Amino acid sequence: MDLLKNKHDHFTPEELAIKKIVKKDVGKKEVEQKEVEPNIDLERYKDQEGVTVKDLDRGFWLIKNRQNFILARNVFLAVLGVVFWGFFLSAFGAYFVFGMKQDSLILNRITQNSFPSHNYFVDASPKNLEIGNVQIFEFLPGRYDFLTEVKNPNSNHWVEIEYTFTSGEKMIENNKVTILPGSNKYILALGKELDWRPGEVDFKISAVRWHRIDAHKYGNWNVFRGNRLDGIIISDTDISLSSENSLSEKVDLNSVNFKVKNNTSFNYAEADFVILLSANNRLVSVYRYVLNDFYSGFEKNVSIIFPGQLSGVDRIEIVPDINIINNNVFSKFKGEGSVK
């Protein structure tokens, strides 16, 4: 009995169905076993490894519909293939009908059009500088000025040159200068004291560096140049020759007077002016004047006194000589550097 009791203790009420059999017989009592239907609640089923009834139902549903999933996948791939093949055939057909003709036309143009000729590169490259004769002016015994005019005929190139003035094998001047596009440049060697009398003087360019105008930096060059130079106004020019004045009794002194105004929007730290004096259409003297702190709106009456025996001067030409490509010629605003 103890063994049976212990055995029944291992069953839970949910797992154990009580079987009662009662058999009655007239004359004596007999016990007979009769089966009773078990009362099982699957919702309360718990597997020891954690698999629930819902998991089992889901797995059964997946297995049951496996063929449907395979069919859906195949249909999706077939539709995708039809779409991509449709695009491919459409593109290939368009190329076959139209693209091949276009390729043939382009190929014919390439083969018919020759590469740029030598003349094309010659026209695109900068033309040579035009150099004038060297002029010599002796303004005092043993003291000389030298001048030559160099023209840059190129409207899209500016140039840096290194040059020399020489007389025979003797060096007079060695320097470098920038010539703006489409402009003339008076190149000077002033106040040279020589212990020999120069005969024929040669002007030679030893190095040339061309630069194409950068449209991103300068835009339209003519507008860029005009905004910075056209507003410099020279007026009221006058000259007083030594034979007409009493500046000095011992030395012949001449004076040039003029008014200069900066009508541009730019401030110049330094502005150079070349002064050319002519008599009967012949250049007789040259001078350079430097004006510092030439600010926008600034106006000044300039008087320059210089030695030399001059007569018959009937023309005065004053030319601004400012390298507007060099940012150092412009005055800096406060905060960007010192103002001269």
VOFIVEX-175592 format. One record per residue (C-alpha): x, y, z; residue number from 1; residue in three letters. Coordinates in steps of 0.1 Angstrom, whole numbers, plus 2048, in hexadecimal, padded with zeros to 3 digits. Layout:
N
   u   v   w   i  aa
   X   Y   Z NUM Ala
...
END
This chain:
340
   u   v   w   i  aa
 800 800 800   1 Met
 81C 818 808   2 Asp
 82B 811 7E6   3 Leu
 80B 819 7D5   4 Leu
 806 838 7E9   5 Lys
 829 844 7E1   6 Asn
 823 83C 7BC   7 Lys
 803 851 7BB   8 His
 815 86D 7CB   9 Asp
 829 872 7AB  10 His
 80A 87B 796  11 Phe
 7F9 89D 795  12 Thr
 7D4 8A0 795  13 Pro
 7D7 8AC 770  14 Glu
 7EA 88E 765  15 Glu
 7D8 873 77A  16 Leu
 7B6 866 770  17 Ala
 7A5 855 78C  18 Ile
 797 834 782  19 Lys
 77B 827 797  20 Lys
 76B 807 790  21 Ile
 74E 7FC 7A5  22 Val
 73F 7DC 79E  23 Lys
 722 7D1 7B3  24 Lys
 717 7AD 7B4  25 Asp
 6FB 7A0 7C6  26 Val
 708 78B 7E2  27 Gly
 72B 79C 7E4  28 Lys
 73D 7BC 7DC  29 Lys
 757 7BD 7C2  30 Glu
 76C 7DA 7B6  31 Val
 771 7DD 791  32 Glu
 784 7F8 77F  33 Gln
 773 80F 765  34 Lys
 785 828 750  35 Glu
 77B 84D 753  36 Val
 784 866 738  37 Glu
 7A2 87C 743  38 Pro
 79C 8A2 746  39 Asn
 7BB 8B1 733  40 Ile
 7C0 8D7 72F  41 Asp
 7DA 8DC 713  42 Leu
 7DC 901 71A  43 Glu
 7ED 8F9 73B  44 Arg
 806 8E1 72B  45 Tyr
 82A 8EA 733  46 Lys
 847 8D9 723  47 Asp
 867 8D6 738  48 Gln
 87C 8E3 71A  49 Glu
 867 903 715  50 Gly
 854 8FA 6F6  51 Val
 830 907 6F9  52 Thr
 811 8FB 6E8  53 Val
 810 91B 6D3  54 Lys
 833 913 6C7  55 Asp
 827 8F1 6BD  56 Leu
 809 8FF 6AB  57 Asp
 81F 918 699  58 Arg
 837 8FD 68D  59 Gly
 81A 8E7 682  60 Phe
 80C 905 66E  61 Trp
 82D 90B 65D  62 Leu
 832 8E7 653  63 Ile
 80E 8E6 647  64 Lys
 813 905 631  65 Asn
 836 8FE 625  66 Arg
 82C 8F7 601  67 Gln
 819 918 600  68 Asn
 838 92B 60B  69 Phe
 84D 91A 5F0  70 Ile
 833 923 5D6  71 Leu
 831 948 5E1  72 Ala
 857 94A 5E0  73 Arg
 858 93C 5BD  74 Asn
 83D 954 5B1  75 Val
 850 972 5C0  76 Phe
 870 968 5AF  77 Leu
 85E 963 58E  78 Ala
 84E 985 58F  79 Val
 86F 995 599  80 Leu
 880 984 57B  81 Gly
 865 990 563  82 Val
 869 9B4 56F  83 Val
 88F 9B4 56C  84 Phe
 88F 9A2 54B  85 Trp
 875 9BB 53F  86 Gly
 88C 9D8 548  87 Phe
 8AA 9C7 538  88 Phe
 898 9BF 518  89 Leu
 889 9E2 516  90 Ser
 8AC 9F3 51B  91 Ala
 8BD 9DB 503  92 Phe
 8A1 9E1 4E9  93 Gly
 8A4 A07 4EC  94 Ala
 8CA A05 4E8  95 Tyr
 8C6 9ED 4CA  96 Phe
 8AE A04 4B9  97 Val
 8BC A27 4C3  98 Phe
 8DD A24 4D6  99 Gly
 8F1 A12 4BC 100 Met
 8E9 A2D 4A2 101 Lys
 8F3 A48 4BB 102 Gln
 914 A36 4C3 103 Asp
 91B A33 49E 104 Ser
 915 A58 499 105 Leu
 92C A61 4B6 106 Ile
 947 A4A 4A9 107 Leu
 945 A5A 487 108 Asn
 949 A7D 496 109 Arg
 967 A72 4AA 110 Ile
 978 A63 48C 111 Thr
 96F A80 476 112 Gln
 97A A9C 48E 113 Asn
 99F A9F 490 114 Ser
 9B2 AA8 4AF 115 Phe
 9BA ACD 4B4 116 Pro
 9D4 AD8 49C 117 Ser
 9F5 AE9 4A3 118 His
 9E5 B0A 499 119 Asn
 9CA B06 4B4 120 Tyr
 9E5 B03 4CF 121 Phe
 9F8 B20 4C0 122 Val
 9D8 B36 4C1 123 Asp
 9D0 B2B 4E5 124 Ala
 9F3 B31 4F2 125 Ser
 9FE B55 4FC 126 Pro
 A0D B6A 4E1 127 Lys
 A30 B79 4E5 128 Asn
 A36 B9A 4F7 129 Leu
 A3B BB8 4E1 130 Glu
 A5B BCB 4EC 131 Ile
 A63 BEF 4E3 132 Gly
 A84 C00 4DF 133 Asn
 A98 C0B 4FE 134 Val
 A99 C30 503 135 Gln
 AB4 C42 517 136 Ile
 AB1 C63 529 137 Phe
 ACF C75 539 138 Glu
 ABF C8D 552 139 Phe
 AE1 C96 563 140 Leu
 B05 C8F 559 141 Pro
 B0B C69 55F 142 Gly
 AE7 C64 56A 143 Arg
 ACF C51 553 144 Tyr
 AAC C44 551 145 Asp
 AA3 C27 53A 146 Phe
 A80 C1D 52D 147 Leu
 A71 C03 516 148 Thr
 A4D BFB 510 149 Glu
 A41 BD7 510 150 Val
 A1E BCD 504 151 Lys
 A0B BAE 50E 152 Asn
 9F3 BA7 4F0 153 Pro
 9E2 B8A 502 154 Asn
 9C0 B92 512 155 Ser
 9BF B71 526 156 Asn
 9E2 B6F 533 157 His
 9F7 B83 54B 158 Trp
 A1D B7F 54C 159 Val
 A3A B81 564 160 Glu
 A5B B89 554 161 Ile
 A7F B8D 560 162 Glu
 A93 BA6 54C 163 Tyr
 AB4 BB8 548 164 Thr
 AC0 BD9 53A 165 Phe
 AE4 BD5 52E 166 Thr
 AFD BEA 51B 167 Ser
 B16 BD3 50A 168 Gly
 B20 BBB 526 169 Glu
 B18 BD3 542 170 Lys
 AF9 BCE 556 171 Met
 AE3 BED 55D 172 Ile
 AC4 BDE 56C 173 Glu
 AB7 BBB 575 174 Asn
 A94 BB8 581 175 Asn
 A71 BA8 57C 176 Lys
 A4F BB5 575 177 Val
 A2B BAA 56F 178 Thr
 A18 BB4 54F 179 Ile
 9F2 BB3 550 180 Leu
 9DD BA5 534 181 Pro
 9D9 BBB 516 182 Gly
 9ED BD7 525 183 Ser
 A0D BEB 51E 184 Asn
 A28 BED 538 185 Lys
 A42 C07 53B 186 Tyr
 A61 BF7 549 187 Ile
 A79 C0F 559 188 Leu
 A9C C11 566 189 Ala
 A9E C33 577 190 Leu
 ABA C48 586 191 Gly
 AD7 C31 57B 192 Lys
 AF9 C41 582 193 Glu
 B12 C33 569 194 Leu
 B37 C39 565 195 Asp
 B34 C33 540 196 Trp
 B1F C41 525 197 Arg
 B07 C26 519 198 Pro
 B04 C22 4F4 199 Gly
 AEC C08 4E8 200 Glu
 AD7 BFA 505 201 Val
 AC6 BD8 502 202 Asp
 AA7 BCC 514 203 Phe
 AA6 BA6 518 204 Lys
 A8C B90 528 205 Ile
 A9D B73 53A 206 Ser
 A7E B61 547 207 Ala
 A59 B60 53E 208 Val
 A3D B51 552 209 Arg
 A1A B52 543 210 Trp
 9FA B50 557 211 His
 9D7 B4B 549 212 Arg
 9BC B61 559 213 Ile
 9A9 B4C 572 214 Asp
 984 B54 56A 215 Ala
 97A B46 58D 216 His
 991 B5F 59E 217 Lys
 98E B7D 587 218 Tyr
 96E B78 574 219 Gly
 96D B8F 556 220 Asn
 990 B9E 554 221 Trp
 986 BBF 544 222 Asn
 96C BC5 55F 223 Val
 985 BBA 57A 224 Phe
 99F BD2 56D 225 Arg
 987 BEF 566 226 Gly
 979 BEE 58A 227 Asn
 99C BF2 598 228 Arg
 9AD C0A 57F 229 Leu
 994 C1E 56B 230 Asp
 98A C31 589 231 Gly
 9AC C40 58F 232 Ile
 9A8 C63 580 233 Ile
 9C6 C79 576 234 Ile
 9BE C9E 570 235 Ser
 9CC CC2 570 236 Asp
 9EE CB7 563 237 Thr
 A08 CD3 560 238 Asp
 A2E CD6 55C 239 Ile
 A46 CF2 566 240 Ser
 A68 CEE 554 241 Leu
 A88 CFA 563 242 Ser
 A8B D15 549 243 Ser
 A69 D23 554 244 Glu
 A6D D22 57A 245 Asn
 A84 D2D 595 246 Ser
 A85 D0D 5AA 247 Leu
 AAB D0D 5AA 248 Ser
 AC7 D23 59C 249 Glu
 AE1 D07 59D 250 Lys
 ACE CE9 591 251 Val
 AB4 CE6 576 252 Asp
 A94 CDB 587 253 Leu
 A73 CD3 577 254 Asn
 A51 CCE 588 255 Ser
 A33 CB9 57D 256 Val
 A12 CBF 58D 257 Asn
 9F2 CAB 58B 258 Phe
 9D3 CA1 59F 259 Lys
 9CB C7C 5A5 260 Val
 9AB C6D 5B4 261 Lys
 9A2 C4A 5BD 262 Asn
 97E C45 5B1 263 Asn
 980 C1F 5B4 264 Thr
 973 C0A 5D1 265 Ser
 995 BFE 5DA 266 Phe
 9B0 C0A 5F2 267 Asn
 9D3 C09 5E6 268 Tyr
 9F1 C06 5FD 269 Ala
 A07 C11 5E1 270 Glu
 9FF C1F 5BF 271 Ala
 A1A C26 5A5 272 Asp
 A18 C3F 589 273 Phe
 A2E C42 56A 274 Val
 A32 C66 55E 275 Ile
 A3C C6A 539 276 Leu
 A46 C8C 52B 277 Leu
 A47 C91 505 278 Ser
 A51 CAD 4EE 279 Ala
 A47 CAD 4CA 280 Asn
 A3B C89 4CD 281 Asn
 A5C C7E 4DA 282 Arg
 A61 C70 4FE 283 Leu
 A7A C86 510 284 Val
 A77 C7C 535 285 Ser
 A68 C62 54B 286 Val
 A61 C60 571 287 Tyr
 A50 C49 58A 288 Arg
 A3A C56 5A6 289 Tyr
 A2F C40 5C3 290 Val
 A10 C49 5D7 291 Leu
 A0A C38 5F8 292 Asn
 9E9 C32 60A 293 Asp
 9D5 C3A 5EB 294 Phe
 9B2 C33 5F9 295 Tyr
 990 C32 5E8 296 Ser
 983 C56 5E5 297 Gly
 9A6 C64 5EC 298 Phe
 9B0 C83 5D7 299 Glu
 9D2 C93 5D7 300 Lys
 9E4 CAF 5C5 301 Asn
 A07 CA2 5BC 302 Val
 A26 CB7 5B4 303 Ser
 A46 CA6 5A9 304 Ile
 A67 CB8 5A5 305 Ile
 A83 CA7 592 306 Phe
 AA4 CB2 582 307 Pro
 AAC CB5 55D 308 Gly
 AAE CCD 540 309 Gln
 A8D CCA 52D 310 Leu
 A7D CE1 513 311 Ser
 A5F CE0 4FD 312 Gly
 A4C CC7 512 313 Val
 A28 CC7 503 314 Asp
 A1A CA7 510 315 Arg
 A17 C97 532 316 Ile
 A0B C73 536 317 Glu
 A05 C64 558 318 Ile
 9FE C3F 559 319 Val
 9F4 C2A 577 320 Pro
 A0B C0D 57B 321 Asp
 9FA BF6 595 322 Ile
 9FC BD0 595 323 Asn
 9D8 BC9 59E 324 Ile
 9DF BA3 59E 325 Ile
 9F6 BA7 5BC 326 Asn
 9E0 BAA 5DB 327 Asn
 9FC BBB 5EE 328 Asn
 9F5 BDC 5DC 329 Val
 9D4 BDF 5ED 330 Phe
 9D0 BEC 610 331 Ser
 9C4 BD2 629 332 Lys
 9A6 BD9 63F 333 Phe
 9A9 BD8 665 334 Lys
 9A9 BB5 672 335 Gly
 9BA BA8 652 336 Glu
 9DC BB9 65A 337 Gly
 9EC BDA 65F 338 Ser
 9E1 BF8 64B 339 Val
 9FE C0B 63B 340 Lys
END
